[in-house]
């Protein structure tokens, strides 16, 4: 995701960013499904779903926070939201 967004450059408009995220999310999801189906086949089990939405990524700079910064979401706005979520 990060490299796809970096290829757009800082002048990309929101529509271009949204389309890139949509395309990349589809590709990532599809590859994950194919890997999962193959793993299930080799293990002789049924393919299912595991929620890894909060799992860390092994690639430096590929966290959700880094992606948000890349598309222009300011750090202080996320921090303010996080403080409010903890207080609630």
C-alpha positions as CSV (number, residue, x, y, z in Angstrom):
1,X,0.0,0.0,0.0
2,X,2.7,2.4,1.0
3,X,4.7,2.1,-2.3
4,X,1.5,2.4,-4.3
5,X,0.6,5.7,-2.5
6,X,4.2,7.0,-2.8
7,X,4.1,6.4,-6.6
8,X,1.1,8.8,-6.7
9,X,3.2,11.6,-5.3
10,X,2.2,14.4,-2.9
11,X,0.1,16.3,-5.5
12,X,-2.4,13.4,-5.9
13,X,-6.0,14.4,-5.3
14,X,-8.3,12.5,-2.9
15,X,-10.0,10.6,-5.7
16,X,-6.7,9.2,-7.0
17,X,-5.7,8.2,-3.4
18,X,-9.1,6.5,-2.9
19,X,-8.9,4.6,-6.2
20,X,-5.3,3.5,-5.3
21,X,-6.4,2.3,-1.9
22,X,-9.4,0.5,-3.3
23,X,-7.3,-1.3,-6.0
24,X,-4.5,-2.3,-3.6
25,X,-7.0,-3.5,-0.9
26,X,-8.6,-5.7,-3.5
27,X,-5.3,-7.2,-4.5
28,X,-4.1,-7.7,-1.0
29,X,-7.4,-9.4,0.0
30,X,-7.4,-11.6,-3.1
31,X,-3.8,-12.8,-2.5
32,X,-4.6,-13.4,1.2
33,X,-7.6,-15.5,0.1
34,X,-5.6,-17.5,-2.4
35,X,-2.8,-18.2,0.2
36,X,-5.4,-19.2,2.8
37,X,-7.2,-21.5,0.4
38,X,-4.0,-23.2,-0.6
39,X,-2.8,-23.5,3.1
40,X,-6.2,-25.1,4.0
41,X,-6.0,-27.5,1.1
42,X,-2.5,-28.6,2.1
43,X,-3.5,-29.0,5.8
44,X,-6.6,-30.9,4.8
45,X,-9.0,-28.5,6.4
46,X,-11.7,-26.0,5.5
47,X,-10.8,-22.5,4.5
48,X,-12.0,-19.9,7.0
49,X,-11.3,-16.4,8.2
50,X,-8.9,-15.1,10.8
51,X,-9.1,-11.4,11.7
52,X,-5.6,-10.0,11.6
53,X,-6.7,-6.3,11.3
54,X,-4.7,-5.3,14.4
55,X,-1.7,-7.6,13.7
56,X,1.6,-5.8,13.3
57,X,3.3,-5.9,9.9
58,X,6.9,-7.1,9.5
59,X,7.7,-4.3,7.1
60,X,8.9,-1.0,8.6
61,X,6.8,2.0,7.6
62,X,3.8,-0.2,6.6
63,X,1.7,0.3,9.7
64,X,-1.8,1.8,9.6
65,X,-0.4,5.0,11.3
66,X,2.3,5.4,8.6
67,X,-0.2,5.0,5.8
68,X,-2.5,7.6,7.4
69,X,0.4,10.0,7.7
70,X,1.3,9.3,4.0
71,X,-2.1,10.4,2.9
72,X,-2.0,13.5,5.0
73,X,-3.8,12.7,8.2
74,X,-2.0,14.8,10.8
75,X,-0.4,13.1,13.8
76,X,-2.0,15.4,16.4
77,X,-5.5,14.7,15.1
78,X,-5.0,10.9,15.6
79,X,-3.5,11.5,19.0
80,X,-6.4,13.6,20.1
81,X,-8.8,11.0,18.9
82,X,-6.9,8.3,20.7
83,X,-7.0,10.2,24.0
84,X,-10.7,10.6,23.7
85,X,-11.2,6.9,23.0
86,X,-9.2,6.0,26.1
87,X,-11.2,8.4,28.3
88,X,-14.6,7.0,27.2
